[in-house]
Amino acid sequence: MTKNIIIICAVVGLALVSCVNEKKSKSSVVIDHEFNSYFHLKGNGFTGGDGTYSVLLPDGRTVWIFGDTFIGAVNEDNTRTKTDPIYIRNSLIIQDGKSFEFVYNDTGKVNRSLMIPPQVLESNFKITEYQEWYWPGDGFVSNNELKIFASEFNQVDTSMWGFKWNGTALFSFSLPDLKRKDVELFDYGLKNGVHYGHAVLEDDEFLYIYGLCEGKPHVARVDIKDVSDNWEFFNGSSWSKNPEDSKPMADIHGSEQFSILKMKNKYYYVTQDGGLSPEIYVYNSKVPYSGWSIRTLLYTTPLDSLNKDIFTYNAVAHPQFVDERGILVSYNTNSFTLSDHYRDAGIYRPRFIRVPLDRMNE
C-alpha cells in the first residue's frame, strides 16, 4: 500500500413515498471553489476519480473514497497521457486540514487498486481488474476500524455499461494507520436483489445500510457494534430477519449512490434523479427508513453545451464540512467517450457545492 503525501495550497476563488410533494427553493446554492481545487490536480498522484464518499474519522481526519481513479500523467495543457493500466478501480485520499495522502497499491512497476477481488489476486492478475473489480460504496467507523462497503462487478461485454454486479463485501482498515485488515462477504443482496452499501447512517445503536433494487431504495439495519450478522430488513411497515421480505422504503427513482443524513432530529435523503439526470433533490423524514416527503430541487448541475457526451451523477453529502454557507455536496462528472479524458483531464473529477441549510428544510 502506498501513501503519496500531497500538500495543497488551495486557490480559493472566493470559492421515498408515492405522491411526494415537490417544492422549488429560493435559497442560493454556491460553488465551493476551494474543495474543487483540492481534487483538480496535475501531479504524479491522484488526477481524477468518482464515487467521492467521505467518512469522518475519530481523530478529525476525513477519508475520501473513490472508484475508478486516474493516476498522474497530466500535461501542462491539461491533456492526459495514456497509462497502463488506464485507471485503477478504487483508492482513498486522507484529508487532514489542507494536507492530503493518496492511498493505493503501488507495486513499483504498476499501479493497483486498494481493494482487489481475491480471484484476481489468486490468478496473479491473469484475470485483470478490467474483467473483475471492486467499486467502493459508503463507509463508517466501528470498533476503532474504518469499514468500507465494496461491490464486486465483472465485465460481460465491451459496452460502457456492460458490467454485472456479483455481490457486496465489507473491508476493514485499522485506525489510525489505515492498514487493510479483514474482508467479509455478504449474501443478503444476492437473496433479494438489493445492492447494499450505497449509503449508511449511524443512528443510536443501529447502522442503517441502504441500497437499490430495480432503481428503488431499500434499507436494512444492524447493531453498529457487530455489523457482520443479524441484519434486519424493512418490509414496508416493520423489520424482518428474512432478506427476501425487503420492500422499497420509498417510491423514489434516484441515483445509484446517494446520502442519508441526520441533522437536528430530522433525516435527509440527498440524491440525483435517476437516469443520469443533472437535478439534485432532497427528501426529508422523521425516521430514517420511511415517510420520505417534500421533494425539493436543490441544484441542477451545469453541463457542457458543446459536448453532449458529458454527464453528471451520484451526488452525495458531506455533513462534517458544514459551515455558514451550508452543507457540502459533491457530484461526479464523466463522459461517454473515453478519449475526452485524454483531451481534457479536468472532466473526470468531483465538483462541490454548498447547499444552505434552510434550503434542506423547505
Protein Blocks (a to p, Z undefined) as FASTA:
>chain_A
ZZdddddddddehiadehiacdddfbdcdddfklmmmmmcfbfbdfbdehjiacddfkop
acdddddddeejiafkopacddddfbdfbdcdddehjaccdddddehlaccdfbdcfklm
mnnomaccklgccdddddddeehiacddddddddfbfbfklccdebdcddddddfklpaf
bdcddfklmmnopaghjaccdehjbccddddeehiacdddddfklmkgoiacdehjaccf
blklpccfbdcdddfbdcdddeehiacdddddehhiabdcddddfbfkehiahiadfbdc
dddfklmkbccehiaddfklgcfkbccdddddddfblklmmmpmmlnccddddddfklmm
ZZ
